[in-house]
Amino acid sequence: MAFDPRQIMKAFPILESGTGKNTLHYLDNAATAQVPNAVINAMVAHDAGRRANVKRGIHRLAESATAAYENARESVARFIGVQNPAEIIFTSGTTHGINLLAHSLGNTLKPGDEILLSPVEHHSNLVPWQMLQDRFGIHINFLPMDDNGLIDTGSITEYITPRTRIVSLSHGSNVTGALTDTAALGDAVHEHGAVLILDGAQVIPHGPVDLPALKADFYVFSGHKAYGPSGIGVLWGRMEQLEKVSPVFSGGEMIGDVKLLTSTYAEIPHRFEAGTPPITQAVGLGAALDWLHRLDQPGLNRHLMTLTTQVINGLQHLSVESNAIRIIHPAMDTGRLPIISFIVRGIHPHDVCQFLSDRYDIALRGGFHCAQPLHEQLGLPEGSTRVSLAAFNTQEDVDILLEGIAECMRILL
Ligand SMILES: Cc1ncc(COP(=O)(O)O)c(C=O)c1O
């Protein structure tokens, strides 16, 4: 069936579609997307009919809860093109996944070893690595970026050295919406014996990904940005890499045999999921990715790129006379996500967001979006205003957004 955002809207109770009460224009999906009924219903059905702890109980509910949890793992594997569901580790989100890797891989680093990042990264792909600097005497280097905030991955051979152990980059920026060109990365990283981590937090919400083709070793993302619940995320790793990673969290469920002074660990992925996992959330994430997978992907992509173009053209039009608006990375001809950040010169991003929320019930994000170094390098010390689109957004959302920004400029400039 052709992609129809009006139909999609009806699946999201928070939008109150079809009741005539809909005033919300939710354009903050890169922070957290809304959840469709399919996800809410799956979680309610789980807690109402199957709630029990997983893996440990030998009773009917425990067995069906365990099956639901493992089915969710299979849904994730299908969505990211991975054959072996054991390569999927449930985390609490992208931040947890990167921290797990930073702590575990960090323990193997020696003084003088190097980590390669970029200035585009979300704080969750900067701070965990910064914390290793003093502890292990390692150095952090950065791939360059251009004036639009695009990572110059083509220059990797100039920046990677025999001491580089880890390269960790965003797969898509939560500020510029730029997709990272990964073509040159995998081979260069592996030739140097390093590992490649990709942060897919902003990419996964926009459709299935063929992870093996990316030649990454690890990939992380969050459920709440992909129409799923909060408190759940995924760390995928190639099995041969996961086998080299030591668990960071320990306790129940991650063990094989426990003696008073020593223990063996469970098989992968369970050795990385200590304690009771977020079971209901995993079920919700599985339902979210299955829901997203069922959508008409080319239609969804066309819809989001049409709205993205309209936002960019509309902002450029509003700026024709005054030159008041600067869009970060307005290009449509390079791969991009439906995320558009901009500034209105003379109005603080927080004021733009407040104005649009108060008068139009538009939800945007204003500030650094957890990417302060990127904003500072782009000469944006107050951050930016971000519009981020999802499947349920419509032409009407864009029209009202542009009307609201025009009004904001008339009143506040
Ligand atoms: C690119 C990117 N990486 C990492 C994160 C962190 O995600 P979470 O807060 O769900 O752990 C975000 C969230 O905004 C993001 O956009």
The ligand as an SDF file (V2000), in Angstrom:
LIG
                    3D

 16 16  0  0  0  0  0  0  0  0999 V2000
   23.7390   10.4090   17.4370 C   0  0  0  0  0  0  0  0  0  0  0  0
   23.3410   10.0960   18.8500 C   0  0  0  0  0  0  0  0  0  0  0  0
   24.1190    9.3000   19.5800 N   0  0  0  0  0  0  0  0  0  0  0  0
   23.8110    8.9660   20.8330 C   0  0  0  0  0  0  0  0  0  0  0  0
   22.6780    9.4380   21.4440 C   0  0  0  0  0  0  0  0  0  0  0  0
   22.3750    9.0390   22.8520 C   0  0  0  0  0  0  0  0  0  0  0  0
   21.2200    8.2760   22.8880 O   0  0  0  0  0  0  0  0  0  0  0  0
   20.5910    7.8230   24.2870 P   0  0  0  0  0  0  0  0  0  0  0  0
   20.3920    9.0790   25.0800 O   0  0  0  0  0  0  0  0  0  0  0  0
   19.2980    7.1820   23.9020 O   0  0  0  0  0  0  0  0  0  0  0  0
   21.5290    6.9000   24.9320 O   0  0  0  0  0  0  0  0  0  0  0  0
   21.8400   10.2860   20.7250 C   0  0  0  0  0  0  0  0  0  0  0  0
   20.6420   10.8670   21.3630 C   0  0  0  0  0  0  0  0  0  0  0  0
   20.2480   11.9560   21.0700 O   0  0  0  0  0  0  0  0  0  0  0  0
   22.1790   10.6200   19.3900 C   0  0  0  0  0  0  0  0  0  0  0  0
   21.4010   11.4190   18.6720 O   0  0  0  0  0  0  0  0  0  0  0  0
  1  2  1  0
  2  3  1  0
  2 15  2  0
  3  4  2  0
  4  5  1  0
  5  6  1  0
  5 12  2  0
  6  7  1  0
  7  8  1  0
  8  9  2  0
  8 10  1  0
  8 11  1  0
 12 13  1  0
 12 15  1  0
 13 14  2  0
 15 16  1  0
M  END
$$$$
